[in-house]
Amino acid sequence: MYKRILVPLDGSSTSDRALKEAAQLASQLGSTLVLMHVLDDFPLYGEMAVTPSFQQTLEVLRAYGGELLLKASKQDFMTGLPHETLQREALGARVADVIVEQAAVSNCQLIVLGTHGRRGINRLLMGSDAELVLRQSMVPVLMVKAESFPD
């Protein structure tokens, strides 16, 4: 049914919960997990677009993404599960667009991602990539919510 499952990771406890959920599902279905980290460069443009350290900051963020994926793939519950890791960069695009595109490119039949459950002004200011993925995706999306939503 779901031979390939895309799991976007951002290092949050919510994405960690989504990874555990995806691993459990993959274990039951014999699926391959595609673990992905998207470097969101948007916050950098307002602060660092004209400084020489912009590229250095991108390199630090790329290294962080690599470490995040390595750590995720070494979790105990990942033992024996077929999986791939990849990094993508949003480079001016919305993270949600990159996730939806990668699901198609990687031939994934399901996306499992965490949702932070932002509401009110926080949602308005920070947006909801999870909600955009849900709206745009051509494949089913399993959203794993945080243990408790922020006020």
Secondary structure, DSSP 8 states (H G I E B T S, - for coil): --SEEEEE--SSHHHHHHHHHHHHHHHHHT-EEEEEEEE--HHHHHHHTTSTTHHHHHHHHHHHHHHHHHHHHTSGGGTT--EEEEEEE-TTS-HHHHHHHHHHHTT-SEEEEEE----HHHHHHH--HHHHHHHH-SS-EEEEE-SS---
